[in-house]
Amino acid sequence: MMFCNRYHLWFRGASCREFNGPGCCDAFGASIGDGHEENCCFDTLNAARSYGYEHAGIGVYMVNLKQVAALAGVSSSTVSRALAAPERLHPKTLKKVREAIASLDYVPYAPARVLRSGRSRTIGIVAPTLMNELYARAVDTLESEFLQLDYTGLLTCHRDDRDLELRIVRTLIERGVDGLALVGSSHHPDVLTLIRRQELPYVLMWATDPERVHPTVGYDNQRAMGRVTEHLVNLGHVRIGVLTGPSDVHQLSAARLSGIREELGRHGIALRPEAVIATPYDPESVRSAARQFLSRANPPTALICNNDFVAAWALAECRALGVSVPGQVSVTGFGDWDLARLGSPSLTTIHSDAVKIGHLSAENLLAQVNNVGNQPVRQDEFEAELIVRESTAAAPAV
């Protein structure tokens, strides 16, 4: 109410303070209409807020850049820089501007800001799902990195629907995002073509690109699964069953299967067709596939599972059938989800560092966004670590 003291002639008595008096409405509305608020800076605005816009009959009052600048004691161009490129301002100046923005509840009009700066300071994040613990962890890291640099992540999920993924990417481009982070290894065939034609910065998460065409962050799934296979062969396992994922949807399933086949071949072991069962990612399908292996006359002594989710349900089926792990059969996963450490037995698996992938992806993408022009394609690839736990042991004697 202190901001309204100089306007006591407008607000006479309690009824006037609620703008029940038509005279006060007229006087206050006229002051807004003739630009009086510019001379009085924000006091008029605060008066309007205190007494209520709808009661005053003056409509919704939009705070503007000049008022923010006046309150902060800086120029309008400085406020613009604080919004469009905060990293270019001295921290003390930026703090003053942000305090003024908070005090006035100023919300910049995004379309106008994009027209002025060519930047929306939003990044589109396109993921298959957040039901995958590792994807969720990486996206959380990604958004945190963006927020620290005053970028906003716009998250969408396509649930492995490739046509939906393409529509989502088109929509995000139409909305003027500054870049795109695509989660996962498989995408609609037109998605990358569309993005590259728009010359929009992007990064592929959980991906590698031997041809060095696309900016990527990830590890070699084929090589990582080869390490799992080598571990089992070194333990004496020859009869190995593979519970793979749906290769028609996920390229990584095919890459991991290739890694198994290649490593077994190096040791002179053939991976026969009957040793591979592709299973959808649902508990009953996984348990059914594991049951098929374990009920054979000569069951495998090791099960290589496409990820930790598959491994967890394979272990559940082993318990249900009274099959000892790792006494009768060893089981491996991929990903190092929380359940890999918490289950009994704990799971031998590949550690997929989701936090590292999120951090490197944000770094990769924002480097492109902030360095317009012909930049070399950056590919961040690291070795995935094999974590040996309780679910694997030497092959049982035949």
C-alpha positions in Angstrom: 0.0 0.0 0.0 3.0 2.3 0.5 3.4 2.7 -3.2 -0.1 4.3 -3.5 0.5 7.0 -0.9 1.3 9.7 -3.5 -2.1 8.9 -5.1 -4.2 9.7 -2.0 -6.2 12.1 -4.1 -7.3 9.2 -6.2 -8.2 6.9 -3.4 -10.4 8.7 -0.9 -11.8 6.4 1.8 -12.2 2.7 2.1 -14.8 2.4 -0.7 -12.4 4.1 -3.1 -9.6 1.8 -2.2 -11.7 -1.1 -3.5 -12.4 1.0 -6.6 -16.1 1.0 -5.9 -16.2 4.8 -6.6 -16.6 5.6 -10.4 -14.6 8.8 -9.9 -11.5 6.9 -8.8 -11.9 4.4 -11.6 -12.0 7.3 -14.1 -9.0 9.1 -12.6 -6.9 6.0 -12.3 -7.8 4.8 -15.8 -6.9 8.2 -17.3 -3.5 8.2 -15.6 -2.7 4.9 -17.2 -4.1 6.1 -20.6 -2.1 9.3 -20.8 1.2 7.7 -19.9 1.4 9.0 -16.4 2.8 5.6 -15.3 6.0 6.3 -17.2 6.6 9.4 -15.1 5.8 7.6 -11.9 7.8 4.5 -12.9 6.2 1.5 -11.1 4.2 3.2 -8.4 1.1 3.3 -10.5 1.6 -0.3 -11.4 1.9 -1.3 -7.8 -1.2 0.8 -7.0 -3.0 -1.1 -9.7 -1.9 -4.4 -8.2 -2.8 -3.3 -4.7 -6.3 -2.3 -5.6 -7.0 -4.9 -8.4 -7.0 -4.5 -12.1 -10.5 -5.8 -12.6 -11.9 -3.4 -10.0 -10.1 -0.5 -11.6 -11.7 -1.2 -15.0 -8.4 -0.7 -16.8 -7.8 -4.2 -18.1 -4.6 -6.3 -17.6 -1.6 -4.1 -17.2 1.5 -5.5 -18.9 4.9 -4.7 -17.3 7.4 -3.5 -19.8 11.1 -3.5 -20.3 11.5 0.2 -19.4 10.0 -0.3 -16.0 12.3 -3.2 -15.2 15.3 -1.1 -16.3 14.2 1.9 -14.2 13.8 -0.3 -11.1 17.2 -2.0 -11.6 18.9 1.3 -12.5 20.2 0.1 -15.8 19.4 0.7 -19.5 16.7 -1.2 -21.4 19.4 -2.8 -23.5 21.0 -4.2 -20.4 17.7 -5.8 -19.4 17.5 -7.3 -22.9 21.0 -8.7 -22.5 20.1 -10.2 -19.1 17.3 -12.1 -20.8 19.0 -13.1 -24.1 22.6 -13.5 -23.0 23.0 -13.4 -19.2 26.5 -14.8 -19.5 27.6 -11.4 -21.0 26.7 -9.4 -17.9 28.6 -8.8 -14.7 27.1 -11.0 -11.9 26.2 -7.9 -9.8 24.3 -6.3 -12.7 22.6 -9.5 -13.6 21.5 -9.9 -9.9 20.0 -6.4 -9.9 18.1 -7.0 -13.1 16.7 -10.4 -11.9 15.6 -8.8 -8.6 13.7 -6.1 -10.5 12.1 -8.8 -12.8 11.1 -10.8 -9.7 9.7 -7.7 -7.9 7.6 -6.7 -10.9 6.6 -10.2 -11.9 7.9 -9.3 -15.4 7.4 -12.1 -18.0 8.9 -11.3 -21.3 6.8 -11.9 -24.4 8.6 -14.9 -26.0 7.7 -14.3 -29.7 9.0 -10.7 -29.5 12.2 -11.8 -27.8 12.8 -14.5 -30.4 12.4 -11.9 -33.2 14.9 -9.5 -31.5 17.6 -12.0 -30.5 17.0 -15.0 -32.8 17.1 -17.2 -29.7 14.2 -18.8 -27.7 16.6 -20.2 -25.0 14.6 -23.4 -25.1 16.0 -26.8 -26.0 13.7 -29.7 -27.2 14.3 -33.0 -25.5 12.8 -36.0 -27.4 12.8 -39.3 -25.6 11.1 -42.7 -26.2 10.0 -42.9 -22.5 10.9 -41.9 -19.0 9.9 -45.3 -17.7 13.6 -46.3 -18.4 15.5 -45.3 -15.3 18.6 -44.4 -17.2 16.8 -42.2 -19.6 15.1 -40.4 -16.8 18.4 -39.8 -15.0 20.1 -38.5 -18.1 17.2 -36.1 -18.9 17.3 -34.8 -15.3 21.0 -34.1 -15.6 20.5 -32.5 -19.0 17.7 -30.2 -17.8 19.8 -29.2 -14.7 22.7 -28.2 -17.0 20.4 -26.2 -19.2 18.8 -24.3 -16.3 22.2 -23.3 -14.9 22.8 -21.5 -18.2 19.3 -20.0 -18.4 18.0 -22.4 -21.0 14.7 -24.3 -20.6 14.2 -27.9 -21.6 11.0 -28.8 -23.4 10.5 -32.5 -22.8 8.4 -34.8 -25.0 8.1 -38.6 -25.2 7.1 -40.6 -28.4 6.8 -44.1 -26.8 8.7 -45.7 -29.7 6.1 -44.4 -32.2 8.4 -43.3 -35.1 5.7 -41.3 -36.8 4.9 -39.5 -33.6 8.6 -38.8 -33.1 8.7 -37.1 -36.5 5.6 -35.0 -35.7 7.1 -34.0 -32.4 10.4 -32.9 -33.9 8.5 -30.8 -36.6 6.5 -29.1 -33.8 9.5 -28.3 -31.8 11.2 -26.8 -34.8 8.1 -24.7 -35.5 8.2 -23.4 -32.0 11.7 -22.1 -32.4 13.8 -24.3 -30.1 17.5 -23.5 -30.2 18.5 -27.1 -30.4 17.3 -30.7 -30.0 18.5 -33.6 -27.8 17.4 -36.9 -29.1 17.4 -39.7 -26.6 18.0 -43.3 -27.8 19.7 -45.1 -30.7 16.7 -45.5 -33.1 14.8 -42.7 -34.9 12.4 -42.1 -37.7 14.4 -42.1 -41.0 13.4 -38.6 -41.8 14.1 -37.0 -38.4 17.8 -36.4 -38.9 17.3 -35.2 -42.5 14.8 -32.7 -41.3 17.0 -31.4 -38.5 20.0 -31.1 -40.7 18.1 -29.2 -43.4 17.0 -26.7 -40.8 20.7 -26.4 -39.7 19.5 -26.8 -36.2 22.0 -27.8 -33.5 21.3 -31.3 -32.2 22.9 -34.2 -30.3 22.1 -37.9 -30.3 22.3 -39.4 -26.8 23.2 -43.1 -26.2 24.5 -43.2 -29.8 27.8 -43.6 -31.7 28.4 -42.8 -35.3 31.4 -44.4 -37.0 30.9 -42.3 -40.1 31.3 -39.1 -38.0 28.3 -37.4 -39.5 26.2 -36.7 -36.4 27.1 -35.2 -33.0 26.8 -38.1 -30.5 27.3 -39.0 -26.9 27.5 -42.6 -25.8 29.5 -45.8 -25.9 29.8 -48.8 -28.3 27.1 -51.2 -27.4 28.6 -54.0 -29.5 31.9 -53.7 -27.8 30.3 -53.5 -24.3 28.3 -56.6 -24.8 31.4 -58.3 -26.2 33.0 -57.7 -22.8 30.1 -59.4 -21.0 30.4 -62.4 -23.3 34.2 -62.6 -22.8 33.6 -62.6 -19.0 31.3 -65.6 -19.3 33.6 -67.5 -21.7 36.5 -67.0 -19.3 34.3 -68.6 -16.6 34.0 -71.7 -18.8 30.5 -71.1 -20.2 29.9 -72.6 -23.7 26.1 -73.1 -23.7 24.9 -69.5 -23.6 21.3 -68.3 -24.2 20.5 -64.8 -25.2 17.4 -62.9 -24.2 17.5 -60.0 -26.7 15.1 -57.1 -27.2 12.9 -56.3 -30.2 15.6 -55.5 -32.9 12.9 -54.1 -35.2 12.5 -51.1 -32.8 15.9 -50.7 -31.1 19.1 -50.7 -33.1 21.0 -51.2 -29.9 19.5 -54.7 -29.5 21.0 -55.6 -32.9 24.3 -54.1 -31.9 24.5 -56.0 -28.6 23.6 -59.2 -30.3 26.3 -58.7 -32.8 28.8 -58.1 -30.0 27.8 -61.4 -28.4 28.1 -63.3 -31.7 31.4 -61.7 -32.6 33.0 -62.5 -29.2 31.8 -66.1 -29.2 33.2 -66.5 -32.7 36.6 -65.3 -31.5 36.5 -68.3 -29.1 35.3 -70.7 -31.7 31.8 -70.9 -30.3 28.8 -70.6 -32.7 25.7 -68.8 -31.6 22.9 -70.9 -33.1 19.5 -69.5 -33.9 17.8 -71.5 -31.1 20.2 -69.9 -28.6 18.5 -66.4 -29.2 15.0 -65.4 -28.1 13.8 -61.9 -28.9 11.3 -60.7 -26.2 9.2 -57.6 -25.8 9.9 -55.6 -22.7 7.1 -56.8 -20.4 7.5 -59.1 -17.4 5.4 -62.1 -18.7 7.1 -62.2 -22.1 10.5 -62.2 -20.5 9.6 -64.9 -18.0 8.1 -67.0 -20.7 11.3 -66.7 -22.8 13.5 -67.6 -19.8 11.3 -70.6 -19.1 11.8 -71.8 -22.6 15.6 -71.8 -22.1 15.5 -73.3 -18.6 13.1 -76.2 -19.5 15.3 -77.6 -22.3 17.0 -81.0 -22.0 20.4 -79.2 -22.1 19.6 -75.8 -20.8 22.2 -73.0 -21.1 24.6 -72.4 -18.2 24.5 -68.7 -18.8 21.8 -66.2 -19.9 22.9 -62.9 -21.4 20.0 -60.4 -21.1 19.7 -57.3 -23.2 19.2 -55.0 -20.2 18.8 -55.1 -16.4 15.0 -55.2 -16.7 15.1 -58.4 -18.7 17.7 -59.8 -16.4 15.6 -59.0 -13.3 12.6 -61.0 -14.6 14.8 -63.8 -15.8 16.1 -64.0 -12.2 12.5 -64.1 -11.0 11.7 -67.0 -13.3 14.8 -68.9 -12.1 13.6 -68.5 -8.5 10.1 -69.7 -9.5 11.6 -72.8 -11.1 14.0 -73.5 -8.3 17.0 -72.9 -10.5 20.1 -71.7 -8.6 21.8 -68.5 -9.7 24.8 -68.6 -10.2 25.1 -72.3 -9.2 23.2 -73.7 -12.1 23.0 -70.7 -14.4 24.7 -67.3 -14.6 22.7 -64.3 -15.5 24.0 -60.9 -16.8 22.3 -57.6 -17.6 23.1 -54.3 -19.2 22.7 -50.7 -17.8 23.4 -51.0 -14.1 20.0 -49.9 -13.0 19.3 -49.5 -9.2 17.7 -53.0 -9.2 21.1 -54.5 -10.4 22.7 -53.5 -7.1 19.7 -54.1 -4.8 18.5 -57.6 -6.0 19.7 -60.9 -4.6 21.9 -62.1 -6.1 23.2 -58.7 -7.2 23.6 -58.5 -11.0 26.7 -58.6 -13.2 26.1 -55.9 -15.8 27.5 -53.1 -17.9 27.5 -49.7 -16.1 25.7 -47.2 -18.3 26.7 -43.8 -16.9 23.5 -41.8 -17.4 24.7 -38.8 -15.5 27.8 -38.6 -17.7 25.7 -38.9 -20.8 23.4 -36.1 -19.7 26.3 -33.8 -18.8 28.2 -34.4 -22.0 25.1 -34.1 -24.1 24.3 -30.7 -22.6 27.9 -29.6 -23.1 27.9 -30.9 -26.7 24.6 -29.2 -27.7 25.2 -25.9 -26.0 28.6 -25.6 -27.6 26.8 -25.8 -31.0 24.1 -23.4 -30.0 26.6 -20.7 -28.8 29.0 -21.1 -31.7 27.0 -20.5 -34.8 28.8 -21.5 -38.0 30.7 -24.5 -39.3 31.8 -26.4 -36.3 33.5 -29.8 -36.4 31.2 -32.6 -35.5 31.8 -33.5 -31.9 31.4 -37.1 -30.8 31.8 -37.9 -27.1 32.4 -41.7 -26.7 33.6 -43.5 -23.6 34.1 -47.1 -22.5 31.3 -48.7 -20.7 32.5 -50.5 -17.6 31.8 -54.2 -16.8 30.6 -54.6 -13.2 31.0 -58.1 -11.9 28.7 -59.1 -9.1 27.0 -62.2 -7.6 25.0 -63.4 -10.5 27.9 -64.9 -12.5 30.2 -67.8 -11.5 32.2 -70.6 -13.1 30.1 -72.9 -15.4 28.8 -76.0 -13.6 30.5 -79.3 -14.4 28.7 -81.2 -17.1 
